[in-house]
């Protein structure tokens, strides 16, 4: 009789253990799914907000691309910059770490042209997040010391509303989720006759 009682208890205990394990597993999966959906929703909201900022056509709005060269001696350090606004498109070459202007070209623009430009950036997934989306990843100081850093900014006057960056170093892909060549070419084409001297593979540093 004692043996029969043990025989009955053992299956019940096993079933209870299995049930507890199943419940714990379901709870864990549920938390993971809800957390994942929440994170995905947050990313979508952030991207939507960034896209809204990108497409604003106010007179004080502009888009800026800055290309920083390798970290070398001050005498050889160079930075290239293109800034596009509803009134002007500017291409500037800076020399040294104190941003001394080496050369600059300025061209007139208009609201219709700027509108086409920012909408083209939006179609190129400009505001899609890249691999690094943490706030601390926005600091590009010292990044890709032997290569180039590409920094793209949505500007409101002199204030940076949002910015995305990437580099030519494999270990530093940055926050830009869009295709670098596609975005760079859109900026380059805003400056007449610059295609032969500017690009992802033709910069002179």
C-alpha positions as CSV (number, residue, x, y, z in Angstrom):
1,X,0.0,0.0,0.0
2,X,2.8,2.4,0.8
3,X,4.4,1.6,-2.5
4,X,1.2,2.3,-4.4
5,X,0.9,5.7,-2.7
6,X,4.5,6.6,-3.8
7,X,3.6,5.4,-7.3
8,X,0.7,7.8,-7.4
9,X,2.5,10.8,-5.9
10,X,5.5,10.7,-8.2
11,X,3.5,11.4,-11.5
12,X,1.6,14.2,-9.8
13,X,4.8,15.9,-8.7
14,X,6.3,15.5,-12.2
15,X,3.2,17.0,-13.7
16,X,3.3,20.0,-11.3
17,X,6.9,20.6,-12.1
18,X,6.1,20.6,-15.8
19,X,3.2,23.0,-15.3
20,X,5.3,25.4,-13.3
21,X,8.0,25.3,-15.9
22,X,5.5,26.0,-18.7
23,X,3.9,28.9,-16.8
24,X,7.4,30.4,-16.1
25,X,8.3,30.0,-19.8
26,X,5.1,31.6,-21.0
27,X,5.6,34.5,-18.6
28,X,9.2,35.0,-19.9
29,X,8.2,34.9,-23.5
30,X,5.4,37.3,-22.9
31,X,7.7,39.8,-21.2
32,X,10.2,39.5,-24.0
33,X,7.5,40.0,-26.7
34,X,5.9,43.0,-24.9
35,X,9.4,44.5,-24.3
36,X,10.4,44.0,-27.9
37,X,7.1,45.6,-29.2
38,X,7.6,48.5,-26.8
39,X,11.2,49.1,-28.0
40,X,10.1,48.8,-31.7
41,X,7.3,51.2,-31.1
42,X,9.7,53.7,-29.5
43,X,12.1,53.5,-32.4
44,X,9.2,54.1,-34.8
45,X,8.1,57.1,-32.9
46,X,11.6,58.5,-32.8
47,X,12.1,57.9,-36.5
48,X,8.7,59.6,-37.3
49,X,9.6,62.6,-35.2
50,X,13.0,62.9,-37.0
51,X,11.4,62.6,-40.4
52,X,9.0,65.4,-39.4
53,X,12.0,67.6,-38.5
54,X,13.7,66.7,-41.7
55,X,10.8,67.8,-43.9
56,X,10.3,71.2,-42.3
57,X,10.8,73.9,-44.9
58,X,11.2,77.0,-42.6
59,X,13.6,79.7,-43.8
60,X,16.0,79.0,-40.9
61,X,16.1,75.3,-41.6
62,X,19.1,73.7,-43.3
63,X,20.8,70.3,-43.8
64,X,24.6,70.0,-43.2
65,X,27.1,67.3,-44.2
66,X,30.5,67.4,-42.6
67,X,33.4,65.1,-43.7
68,X,36.3,64.9,-41.3
69,X,39.6,63.6,-42.5
70,X,42.1,61.4,-40.6
71,X,43.4,62.7,-37.3
72,X,46.9,64.0,-38.2
73,X,49.0,67.1,-37.5
74,X,47.1,70.4,-37.4
75,X,48.8,71.6,-40.6
76,X,47.5,68.6,-42.6
77,X,44.0,68.2,-40.9
78,X,41.1,69.0,-43.2
79,X,37.3,69.0,-43.0
80,X,34.8,69.4,-45.9
81,X,31.3,70.7,-45.4
82,X,28.2,71.2,-47.5
83,X,25.2,73.1,-46.1
84,X,21.9,73.3,-48.0
85,X,19.2,75.7,-47.0
86,X,16.1,77.2,-48.7
87,X,18.1,80.2,-49.7
88,X,21.8,79.1,-50.1
89,X,24.0,76.1,-50.8
90,X,27.5,76.4,-49.4
91,X,30.6,74.2,-49.9
92,X,33.5,75.0,-47.5
93,X,36.9,73.4,-46.9
94,X,38.4,73.9,-43.4
95,X,42.1,73.5,-42.5
96,X,43.3,72.6,-39.1
97,X,41.4,71.7,-35.9
98,X,40.4,75.4,-35.4
99,X,38.4,75.3,-38.6
100,X,40.3,77.9,-40.5
101,X,38.5,78.5,-43.9
102,X,40.7,77.4,-46.7
103,X,38.1,77.9,-49.5
104,X,34.4,78.4,-49.8
105,X,31.8,78.4,-52.6
106,X,28.2,79.8,-52.2
107,X,25.2,79.4,-54.5
108,X,21.7,80.6,-54.4
109,X,18.9,78.1,-53.7
110,X,15.1,78.4,-53.3
111,X,12.3,76.8,-51.3
112,X,11.2,74.5,-54.1
113,X,14.7,73.2,-54.6
114,X,15.2,72.7,-50.9
115,X,11.9,70.9,-50.6
116,X,12.9,68.4,-53.3
117,X,16.2,67.9,-51.6
118,X,14.9,67.0,-48.1
119,X,12.1,64.8,-49.5
120,X,14.8,63.0,-51.5
121,X,16.7,62.4,-48.3
122,X,13.6,61.2,-46.6
123,X,13.0,58.7,-49.5
124,X,16.6,57.6,-49.0
125,X,15.8,56.5,-45.5
126,X,17.9,59.3,-44.0
127,X,16.2,59.1,-40.6
128,X,16.3,55.3,-40.3
129,X,18.4,54.4,-37.2
130,X,21.8,52.7,-37.8
131,X,23.6,50.1,-35.7
132,X,24.5,52.5,-32.9
133,X,21.5,54.4,-31.5
134,X,22.7,55.1,-27.9
135,X,23.1,58.8,-26.9
136,X,26.7,58.3,-26.1
137,X,27.4,57.0,-29.6
138,X,26.7,60.6,-30.9
139,X,30.2,61.7,-29.7
140,X,32.4,61.4,-32.8
141,X,35.6,62.7,-31.2
142,X,38.5,60.4,-31.9
143,X,36.3,58.1,-34.0
144,X,38.0,56.4,-37.0
145,X,41.3,58.1,-36.5
146,X,42.8,56.7,-39.8
147,X,39.8,57.2,-42.0
148,X,36.9,59.6,-42.6
149,X,33.9,60.5,-40.5
150,X,30.7,61.6,-42.2
151,X,28.4,63.7,-40.0
152,X,24.9,64.7,-41.2
153,X,22.9,67.3,-39.3
154,X,19.3,68.6,-39.4
155,X,19.8,72.3,-38.5
156,X,17.5,75.0,-37.1
157,X,19.5,78.2,-37.4
158,X,22.8,77.4,-35.7
159,X,21.2,74.6,-33.5
160,X,21.6,70.9,-34.4
161,X,18.1,69.4,-34.2
162,X,19.3,65.9,-34.9
163,X,22.4,64.3,-36.5
164,X,23.6,61.0,-37.9
165,X,27.1,59.8,-38.5
166,X,29.1,57.0,-40.0
167,X,32.7,56.4,-40.9
168,X,35.0,54.5,-43.3
169,X,36.2,52.3,-40.4
170,X,34.5,48.9,-40.0
171,X,34.5,49.1,-36.2
172,X,32.6,52.5,-36.2
173,X,29.5,52.2,-38.4
174,X,27.8,55.0,-36.5
175,X,24.1,56.0,-36.2
176,X,23.4,56.5,-39.9
177,X,21.1,53.8,-41.2
178,X,20.8,55.1,-44.8
179,X,23.1,54.2,-47.6
180,X,26.2,56.5,-47.3
181,X,26.8,56.9,-51.1
182,X,23.2,57.7,-51.8
183,X,23.0,60.4,-49.1
184,X,26.4,61.8,-49.9
185,X,25.6,62.1,-53.6
186,X,22.4,64.0,-52.8
187,X,24.5,66.6,-51.0
188,X,27.2,66.7,-53.6
189,X,24.7,67.4,-56.4
190,X,23.5,70.5,-54.7
191,X,26.9,72.2,-55.5
192,X,27.5,72.8,-59.2
193,X,30.7,71.2,-60.7
194,X,31.6,69.5,-57.5
195,X,31.1,65.9,-58.6
196,X,34.6,65.6,-60.0
197,X,36.3,66.8,-56.7
198,X,34.0,65.5,-54.0
199,X,32.7,62.0,-53.1
200,X,33.2,59.1,-50.9
201,X,36.2,58.0,-52.8
202,X,37.6,61.2,-54.3
203,X,38.3,63.4,-51.3
204,X,41.9,64.6,-50.9
205,X,43.1,64.5,-47.4
